Amino acid sequence: MKEYDLRMPVERLTVSLETGLAAAVRAAADADSQNMSAWLADAARRRLATRGLRDVVAEWETEHGAFSGEELDTARDRLQG
């Protein structure tokens, strides 16, 4: 583990990506004015949050039944608007 600043301890990882994916990540990080590590960390945080939300929804549906198409449409509208 390394510490790049006094606020956040970090662990150095090595990852392998397909060439095209690596290029796309580099371009996206550049476009967002981030280094690749920061961009990938943000992507990982978002993915983990999505997993958590999926688990909450699955638990709710187990207890109350599946969401209706209308309920899903309403939720999509609220998220987009």
C-alpha positions as CSV (number, residue, x, y, z in Angstrom):
1,M,0.0,0.0,0.0
2,K,1.3,3.5,-0.9
3,E,0.1,6.8,0.3
4,Y,0.1,9.5,-2.4
5,D,-1.2,12.2,-0.2
6,L,-2.0,12.5,3.5
7,R,-5.7,12.1,3.1
8,M,-6.0,8.8,1.2
9,P,-4.1,5.6,1.5
10,V,-4.0,3.7,-1.8
11,E,-3.2,0.2,-3.0
12,R,-1.3,-0.1,-6.3
13,L,-3.0,-2.7,-8.6
14,T,-2.1,-4.0,-12.0
15,V,-4.9,-4.6,-14.4
16,S,-5.1,-5.9,-17.9
17,L,-7.5,-4.5,-20.5
18,E,-8.2,-5.3,-24.1
19,T,-6.3,-2.8,-26.3
20,G,-9.4,-1.1,-27.6
21,L,-10.9,-0.8,-24.1
22,A,-7.7,0.6,-22.7
23,A,-7.7,3.2,-25.4
24,A,-11.3,4.1,-24.7
25,V,-10.6,4.5,-21.0
26,R,-7.6,6.7,-21.7
27,A,-9.6,8.9,-24.0
28,A,-12.5,9.1,-21.5
29,A,-10.2,9.9,-18.6
30,D,-8.5,12.6,-20.7
31,A,-11.9,14.1,-21.7
32,D,-12.9,14.1,-18.0
33,S,-9.6,15.7,-17.0
34,Q,-8.7,12.7,-14.8
35,N,-5.8,10.3,-14.7
36,M,-6.7,6.7,-15.5
37,S,-6.5,5.6,-11.8
38,A,-9.1,8.2,-10.8
39,W,-11.3,7.4,-13.7
40,L,-11.2,3.7,-13.1
41,A,-11.8,4.2,-9.4
42,D,-14.9,6.3,-10.1
43,A,-16.1,3.6,-12.5
44,A,-15.6,0.9,-9.8
45,R,-17.5,3.0,-7.2
46,R,-20.4,3.4,-9.6
47,R,-20.5,-0.3,-10.4
48,L,-20.4,-1.2,-6.7
49,A,-23.3,1.3,-6.0
50,T,-25.3,-0.3,-8.9
51,R,-24.7,-3.8,-7.3
52,G,-26.0,-2.5,-4.0
53,L,-29.1,-1.0,-5.6
54,R,-29.7,-4.2,-7.4
55,D,-29.6,-6.1,-4.2
56,V,-32.0,-3.7,-2.5
57,V,-34.5,-4.0,-5.4
58,A,-34.3,-7.8,-5.4
59,E,-34.9,-7.9,-1.6
60,W,-37.9,-5.5,-2.0
61,E,-39.3,-7.6,-4.9
62,T,-38.9,-10.8,-2.8
63,E,-41.0,-9.3,-0.1
64,H,-43.6,-7.3,-2.1
65,G,-43.6,-8.9,-5.6
66,A,-42.1,-7.7,-8.9
67,F,-42.5,-4.1,-9.9
68,S,-45.1,-3.5,-12.6
69,G,-44.3,-2.0,-16.0
70,E,-46.0,1.2,-14.9
71,E,-43.9,1.4,-11.7
72,L,-40.7,0.9,-13.7
73,D,-41.8,3.5,-16.3
74,T,-42.5,6.0,-13.5
75,A,-39.1,5.3,-11.9
76,R,-37.3,5.8,-15.3
77,D,-39.2,9.1,-15.9
78,R,-38.1,10.4,-12.4
79,L,-34.5,9.4,-13.0
80,Q,-34.3,11.0,-16.4
81,G,-36.2,14.2,-15.5
